[in-house]
């Protein structure tokens, strides 16, 4: 890749990750995304859409952390 990349690590509930992976698999099976797309590629794409305001999600709720 020609652009600089940064490693991002997140913690998520196991059931959320499983649901996400199931949805990605379903979208691959339906031809909605490339069958070779990795979880990282899908998350990166979703981050870009959200940052650009193109997300299908209308949620503006801020998630609070335990920090």
C-alpha angles and dihedrals in degrees: 000000000000098000125076113262130204126203112241122190125192137180117222134168112271093238091053091052091048091050090048092050090048090052092048090050090049092050091049091050091050092049093244092125134020113280089227095054113124125218088253092055092050093048091046090052092049091048090053093049092048093047091050093048094246096117119129087219115098092193115126094168113132114227113227120220132207092245 
